[in-house]
Amino acid sequence: MPQYQPLAEILRPDSLKNYIGQSHLVGEKAILRKTIESGNIPSLILWGPPGVGKTTLAFIIAQTLNRPFFTLSAISSGVKDVREVFEKAKETVGNAILFIDEIHRFNKAQQDSLLGAVEKGVITLIGATTENPSFEVISPLLSRCQVYILKHLEKDDLISLLNNAKTFLEDRDKIKIDIHESEALLRVSGGDARKLLNALELVVNANEGKKIIITNEQVLKVIQQNLVMYDKNGEQHYDIISAFIKSMRGSDPNAAVYWLARMIVAGEDPKFIARRMLILASEDIGNANPNALLLATNCFQAVTMIGYPESDLILSQTAIYLACSPKSNASLTAIKSAKQMVMNKGDLSVPLKLRNTPTKLMKDIGYGKEYKYAHDFENNFVMEDFLPEEIKNTIFFTPGNNPRENEMRTKLKQQWKEKYKY
């Protein structure tokens, strides 16, 4: 009996021409595409969320360059497996490519074992990770690799994947598929191509007859009934961390602890959990309670040192504290607004009075002139313009409605009066 192949695997593209998404990397004249077309790629790390084409891109690179291609999964492979690949690579013609999926799961010793072969050119390493390589890949290895960031697939990308899959299934199974509504398929995919194709395949297989009409209601019903099958490749890992974060953001310590327990029982990396709480402490709590970031930072450091089972209590304490903490996304809103201003206005000039003045010439031409040193004034404050003239008096930070940030608002209003209209 032939082995079953998921639709996502069957439809995996084998060339850049058929590759969907990541146009910033592999579109016409994009940086990675030019590197691939040059025929000489460095070792690299592909960093991005699940289901956006990291593995496929590695395979396409090997195909395009006609290189020997070896694959390992960091979940099931060790140093012995790595060394076996090195020995095989030495016997091949041309620089072999070693693709390591989830390279962030390799420990320091396992990552160290890659260094010699990468330096000597025995292999060109391509690592794939869903985690920030700055945290999870050792510095010596990271310094020898170029990091490329892959993004979530856009709606148009997902629609293209759906249409391709629909055409394939119609031809292969001699059926007619009418995707009457696609919103539910897109929603359950979460921007993950593999999830999208798995969901479509489940819905099609759940129908009988030669004409299949797909609706949002039908998709949700089938997916709920087949949740375990749908999640067989571990995508629920990301759904649970999402539920965990949303529970803390929503100030529900009971739900937060439940989802935390689900991850602990499943053996989730405690650093992964702690890192997500670090982000939430700043993104969703911020200056409403600055201690949240301090506790989350200490939590990350503690679980890094001690691991399971002792980490359970530390993670639980932190999750409960964050869930019960007052919430504010004012810092997130402020930096998003400021970044958008930078994108819209470009690199505006720094006012002369705020510029650095390391030389006499700079002072002579006006750098630093008329700058008012705050500590020379009462209460260490003086009314001054610190923004470029073009965006003078623009407000980026709006304090949230909570005790601590209301104190900030009162102080800002006293200091800046009508300038910022707090």
C-alpha positions as CSV (number, residue, x, y, z in Angstrom):
1,M,0.0,0.0,0.0
2,P,1.5,3.4,-1.0
3,Q,2.4,5.7,1.9
4,Y,-0.1,8.5,2.5
5,Q,1.2,12.0,1.7
6,P,-0.5,15.1,3.1
7,L,-1.6,17.6,0.5
8,A,0.8,20.2,1.8
9,E,3.7,17.8,1.0
10,I,2.4,16.9,-2.4
11,L,2.1,20.5,-3.4
12,R,5.4,21.6,-2.1
13,P,7.0,23.7,-4.9
14,D,10.4,22.8,-6.3
15,S,11.4,26.1,-7.9
16,L,11.3,29.8,-7.0
17,K,8.9,30.3,-10.0
18,N,6.2,28.3,-8.1
19,Y,7.1,29.6,-4.6
20,I,4.4,31.7,-3.0
21,G,5.1,34.5,-0.5
22,Q,8.3,36.1,0.9
23,S,8.6,38.4,-2.1
24,H,10.9,40.7,0.0
25,L,13.4,37.8,0.0
26,V,12.9,35.9,-3.3
27,G,10.9,38.3,-5.5
28,E,12.5,39.7,-8.6
29,K,15.8,41.4,-7.7
30,A,15.3,40.6,-4.0
31,I,18.4,40.0,-1.9
32,L,18.1,36.2,-1.3
33,R,17.0,35.5,-4.9
34,K,20.1,37.4,-6.2
35,T,22.3,35.4,-3.8
36,I,20.7,32.1,-5.0
37,E,21.1,33.0,-8.7
38,S,24.7,33.9,-8.1
39,G,25.2,30.2,-7.3
40,N,27.2,30.8,-4.2
41,I,25.2,31.0,-1.0
42,P,26.6,31.4,2.6
43,S,25.4,29.4,5.5
44,L,22.1,30.9,6.6
45,I,19.3,30.8,9.1
46,L,15.7,31.2,8.0
47,W,13.7,32.7,10.9
48,G,9.9,32.9,10.7
49,P,6.6,31.5,12.0
50,P,5.4,28.0,11.1
51,G,4.1,27.2,7.7
52,V,5.5,30.1,5.8
53,G,8.0,28.2,3.6
54,K,11.3,27.8,5.4
55,T,11.7,24.1,4.6
56,T,10.5,24.5,1.1
57,L,12.9,27.4,0.5
58,A,15.8,25.3,1.7
59,F,14.9,22.5,-0.7
60,I,14.5,24.9,-3.6
61,I,17.9,26.4,-2.9
62,A,19.5,22.9,-3.1
63,Q,17.5,22.1,-6.2
64,T,18.4,25.4,-7.9
65,L,22.1,25.0,-7.1
66,N,22.2,21.3,-7.8
67,R,23.8,20.6,-4.5
68,P,23.7,17.3,-2.4
69,F,21.1,17.9,0.2
70,F,20.9,16.4,3.7
71,T,18.2,17.1,6.3
72,L,18.0,16.6,10.0
73,S,15.4,17.5,12.6
74,A,16.8,19.0,15.8
75,I,14.0,17.3,17.7
76,S,15.1,13.8,16.9
77,S,18.8,14.2,15.9
78,G,22.0,14.4,17.9
79,V,25.7,15.0,17.5
80,K,26.2,11.4,16.1
81,D,23.7,12.1,13.3
82,V,25.4,15.4,12.5
83,R,28.8,13.7,12.2
84,E,27.4,11.0,10.0
85,V,26.1,13.7,7.6
86,F,29.6,15.3,7.6
87,E,31.2,12.0,6.6
88,K,28.7,11.5,3.8
89,A,29.1,15.2,2.7
90,K,32.9,14.7,2.3
91,E,32.2,11.9,-0.2
92,T,29.9,14.1,-2.4
93,V,30.8,16.1,-5.4
94,G,30.2,19.8,-4.7
95,N,29.5,21.6,-1.5
96,A,26.6,19.8,0.3
97,I,23.8,21.6,2.0
98,L,22.7,20.5,5.5
99,F,19.2,21.6,6.4
100,I,18.4,21.5,10.1
101,D,14.8,22.1,11.0
102,E,14.0,23.7,14.4
103,I,17.7,24.4,14.9
104,H,16.8,26.3,18.1
105,R,16.2,23.0,19.8
106,F,19.8,22.0,19.4
107,N,21.7,22.5,22.7
108,K,25.1,24.3,22.9
109,A,27.1,21.1,22.4
110,Q,25.1,20.1,19.4
111,Q,25.5,23.5,17.8
112,D,29.2,23.5,18.6
113,S,29.5,20.3,16.6
114,L,28.5,22.2,13.4
115,L,31.2,24.9,13.6
116,G,34.2,23.0,12.2
117,A,32.3,21.7,9.1
118,V,30.8,25.1,8.4
119,E,34.2,26.9,8.7
120,K,35.9,24.4,6.5
121,G,33.2,24.4,3.9
122,V,32.4,20.7,4.3
123,I,28.7,21.8,4.3
124,T,26.6,24.9,3.8
125,L,24.3,25.1,6.7
126,I,20.7,26.1,6.4
127,G,18.9,26.3,9.7
128,A,15.1,26.9,10.2
129,T,13.7,28.3,13.4
130,T,10.5,29.8,14.7
131,E,12.5,31.4,17.6
132,N,14.7,34.5,17.6
133,P,18.2,33.1,16.6
134,S,19.8,35.8,18.7
135,F,18.6,34.0,21.8
136,E,18.7,30.4,20.6
137,V,21.7,30.1,18.3
138,I,25.2,30.3,19.9
139,S,27.2,33.4,18.9
140,P,30.1,31.6,17.0
141,L,27.6,29.8,14.8
142,L,25.3,32.8,14.4
143,S,28.3,35.0,13.3
144,R,29.0,32.5,10.4
145,C,25.4,32.6,9.1
146,Q,23.3,35.1,7.3
147,V,19.9,35.5,9.0
148,Y,16.8,35.9,6.7
149,I,13.4,36.8,8.3
150,L,10.3,35.2,6.7
151,K,7.0,36.8,7.3
152,H,3.4,35.5,7.8
153,L,1.8,34.8,4.4
154,E,-0.5,37.6,3.1
155,K,-4.2,36.9,2.3
156,D,-3.4,37.0,-1.4
157,D,-0.7,34.3,-0.9
158,L,-3.1,32.1,1.0
159,I,-5.8,32.5,-1.7
160,S,-3.3,31.5,-4.4
161,L,-2.4,28.4,-2.4
162,L,-6.1,27.6,-2.0
163,N,-6.7,27.9,-5.8
164,N,-3.7,25.8,-6.6
165,A,-4.8,23.1,-4.2
166,K,-8.4,23.2,-5.5
167,T,-7.2,22.7,-9.1
168,F,-5.0,19.8,-8.1
169,L,-7.7,18.0,-6.1
170,E,-10.2,18.5,-8.9
171,D,-7.8,17.0,-11.5
172,R,-6.6,14.2,-9.2
173,D,-10.0,13.1,-7.8
174,K,-12.2,14.0,-10.7
175,I,-14.4,16.2,-8.6
176,K,-15.7,19.8,-8.7
177,I,-14.9,22.1,-5.7
178,D,-16.7,25.3,-5.2
179,I,-15.1,27.4,-2.5
180,H,-18.2,29.5,-1.8
181,E,-16.7,31.0,1.3
182,S,-13.0,31.1,2.2
183,E,-12.9,33.2,5.4
184,A,-13.0,30.2,7.8
185,L,-10.3,28.4,6.0
186,L,-8.1,31.5,6.1
187,R,-8.9,32.0,9.8
188,V,-8.1,28.5,10.9
189,S,-4.9,28.6,9.0
190,G,-3.5,31.5,11.0
191,G,-1.3,32.4,8.0
192,D,0.2,28.9,8.0
193,A,0.2,27.3,4.5
194,R,0.4,23.8,5.9
195,K,-2.6,24.3,8.2
196,L,-4.5,25.8,5.3
197,L,-3.9,22.9,3.0
198,N,-4.5,20.3,5.7
199,A,-7.8,22.0,6.5
200,L,-8.9,22.1,2.9
201,E,-8.0,18.4,2.5
202,L,-10.0,17.5,5.6
203,V,-13.1,19.4,4.4
204,V,-12.9,17.8,0.9
205,N,-12.5,14.3,2.4
206,A,-15.5,14.8,4.7
207,N,-17.7,15.3,1.7
208,E,-19.2,12.7,-0.6
209,G,-20.1,13.1,-4.2
210,K,-18.5,14.7,-7.2
211,K,-19.5,18.3,-6.4
212,I,-18.3,19.9,-3.2
213,I,-19.5,23.3,-1.9
214,I,-17.3,24.7,0.8
215,T,-18.8,27.2,3.3
216,N,-17.5,28.8,6.5
217,E,-20.0,26.8,8.6
218,Q,-19.0,23.5,7.1
219,V,-15.2,24.3,7.5
220,L,-15.6,25.1,11.2
221,K,-17.7,21.9,11.8
222,V,-15.3,19.6,10.1
223,I,-12.2,21.1,11.8
224,Q,-13.8,20.9,15.3
225,Q,-14.6,17.2,14.6
226,N,-11.1,16.4,13.4
227,L,-9.0,18.7,15.8
228,V,-6.6,15.9,16.8
229,M,-6.0,14.8,13.3
230,Y,-5.7,18.4,12.1
231,D,-3.1,19.0,14.7
232,K,-1.0,15.9,14.2
233,N,2.1,17.9,13.2
234,G,2.1,19.9,16.4
235,E,0.6,23.2,15.2
236,Q,-1.6,23.3,18.3
237,H,1.6,24.3,20.1
238,Y,1.1,27.8,18.7
239,D,-2.6,27.8,19.4
240,I,-2.0,27.1,23.1
241,I,0.7,29.8,23.5
242,S,-1.8,32.2,21.9
243,A,-4.5,31.2,24.3
244,F,-2.1,31.6,27.2
245,I,-1.1,35.1,26.1
246,K,-4.7,36.2,25.5
247,S,-5.7,34.8,28.9
248,M,-3.1,37.0,30.7
249,R,-3.9,40.0,28.5
250,G,-7.6,39.4,29.4
251,S,-6.7,39.4,33.2
252,D,-7.9,35.8,33.7
253,P,-5.4,34.0,36.0
254,N,-7.4,30.8,36.0
255,A,-7.3,30.4,32.2
256,A,-3.7,31.5,32.2
257,V,-2.7,28.7,34.7
258,Y,-4.7,26.1,32.7
259,W,-3.0,26.9,29.4
260,L,0.3,27.0,31.3
261,A,-0.3,23.5,32.7
262,R,-1.1,22.2,29.2
263,M,2.3,23.4,28.0
264,I,4.1,22.1,31.0
265,V,2.6,18.6,30.8
266,A,3.4,18.6,27.1
267,G,7.1,19.3,27.9
268,E,7.2,22.8,26.3
269,D,10.6,24.5,26.7
270,P,10.2,26.7,29.8
271,K,12.3,29.4,28.2
272,F,9.8,29.6,25.3
273,I,7.0,30.3,27.8
274,A,9.0,32.7,29.9
275,R,10.1,34.7,26.8
276,R,6.5,35.1,25.7
277,M,5.6,36.4,29.2
278,L,8.5,38.9,28.9
279,I,7.0,40.3,25.7
280,L,3.5,40.5,27.3
281,A,4.9,42.3,30.3
282,S,6.0,45.2,28.1
283,E,3.4,45.0,25.3
284,D,0.2,44.6,27.4
285,I,1.2,45.9,30.9
286,G,4.0,48.4,30.3
287,N,4.1,51.4,32.6
288,A,0.7,50.5,34.2
289,N,3.0,48.3,36.3
290,P,6.7,48.5,35.5
291,N,7.4,45.7,38.0
292,A,5.8,43.2,35.7
293,L,8.7,43.5,33.3
294,L,11.2,43.0,36.2
295,L,9.4,39.9,37.4
296,A,9.1,38.5,33.9
297,T,12.9,39.1,33.4
298,N,13.7,37.4,36.6
299,C,11.4,34.5,35.7
300,F,13.3,34.0,32.4
301,Q,16.6,34.0,34.1
302,A,15.4,31.6,36.8
303,V,13.9,29.0,34.4
304,T,17.0,29.2,32.2
305,M,19.1,28.2,35.2
306,I,17.0,25.5,36.8
307,G,14.6,24.0,34.2
308,Y,11.9,21.6,35.1
309,P,10.3,20.5,37.4
310,E,11.2,23.5,39.7
311,S,10.3,25.9,36.9
312,D,6.6,25.1,37.2
313,L,6.1,27.2,40.3
314,I,8.1,30.2,38.9
315,L,6.2,30.1,35.7
316,S,2.9,29.9,37.6
317,Q,3.7,32.7,39.9
318,T,4.7,35.0,37.0
319,A,1.7,34.1,34.9
320,I,-0.7,34.8,37.7
321,Y,1.0,38.1,38.5
322,L,0.9,39.2,34.9
323,A,-2.8,38.2,34.6
324,C,-3.7,40.1,37.7
325,S,-1.7,43.2,36.8
326,P,-3.3,46.4,35.4
327,K,-3.0,46.6,31.6
328,S,-1.8,49.2,29.2
329,N,-0.6,49.0,25.6
330,A,0.4,52.7,25.6
331,S,4.0,51.9,25.0
332,L,3.2,49.6,22.1
333,T,0.9,52.3,20.6
334,A,3.6,54.9,21.0
335,I,6.4,53.1,19.3
336,K,4.1,51.9,16.4
337,S,2.9,55.5,15.9
338,A,6.5,56.8,16.0
339,K,7.7,54.2,13.5
340,Q,4.9,55.0,11.2
341,M,5.9,58.7,11.4
342,V,9.5,57.7,10.4
343,M,8.2,55.7,7.5
344,N,6.0,58.6,6.3
345,K,8.4,61.5,6.9
346,G,11.8,59.8,6.4
347,D,15.0,60.8,8.2
348,L,14.2,64.3,9.5
349,S,17.1,66.4,10.6
350,V,18.1,66.5,14.2
351,P,17.6,70.1,15.5
352,L,21.0,71.9,15.8
353,K,20.6,72.5,19.5
354,L,20.3,68.8,20.1
355,R,23.2,67.6,18.1
356,N,26.4,66.1,19.5
357,T,29.3,68.7,19.8
358,P,32.6,66.8,20.0
359,T,34.7,69.4,18.1
360,K,35.1,73.2,18.2
361,L,34.1,73.4,14.5
362,M,30.7,71.9,15.3
363,K,30.2,74.3,18.1
364,D,31.2,77.2,15.9
365,I,28.6,76.3,13.2
366,G,25.8,76.1,15.8
367,Y,25.7,72.5,17.0
368,G,24.3,72.5,20.6
369,K,23.7,76.3,20.6
370,E,20.7,77.4,22.7
371,Y,20.3,74.0,24.2
372,K,18.8,74.3,27.7
373,Y,20.3,71.9,30.2
374,A,17.2,70.6,32.2
375,H,19.1,70.3,35.5
376,D,19.9,74.0,35.5
377,F,16.2,74.7,35.9
378,E,13.7,74.4,38.7
379,N,12.4,70.8,39.2
380,N,14.9,69.7,36.6
381,F,12.6,70.7,33.8
382,V,12.5,73.4,31.1
383,M,10.0,73.9,28.2
384,E,12.0,72.8,25.1
385,D,11.4,71.4,21.6
386,F,13.0,68.0,21.2
387,L,11.3,66.9,18.0
388,P,12.3,68.0,14.4
389,E,10.5,71.2,13.4
390,E,8.4,69.3,10.8
391,I,6.6,67.2,13.5
392,K,6.8,69.7,16.3
393,N,4.3,69.1,19.1
394,T,3.3,65.6,17.8
395,I,1.9,63.3,20.5
396,F,3.0,59.6,20.3
397,F,2.5,58.5,23.9
398,T,-1.0,58.6,25.3
399,P,-1.0,57.3,28.9
400,G,-3.5,54.5,29.7
401,N,-6.4,54.9,32.1
402,N,-4.8,53.2,35.2
403,P,-3.5,54.7,38.5
404,R,0.2,54.8,37.5
405,E,-0.2,56.1,34.0
406,N,-2.8,58.6,35.3
407,E,-0.1,60.0,37.5
408,M,2.1,60.2,34.4
409,R,-0.6,62.1,32.6
410,T,-1.0,64.6,35.5
411,K,2.7,65.3,35.6
412,L,3.0,65.6,31.8
413,K,0.1,68.0,31.8
414,Q,1.7,70.1,34.5
415,Q,5.0,70.2,32.7
416,W,4.0,70.6,29.1
417,K,0.8,72.5,29.6
418,E,-0.7,73.3,26.1
419,K,2.2,72.0,24.1
420,Y,1.1,68.4,24.2
421,K,-2.4,68.9,25.5
422,Y,-2.3,66.1,28.0
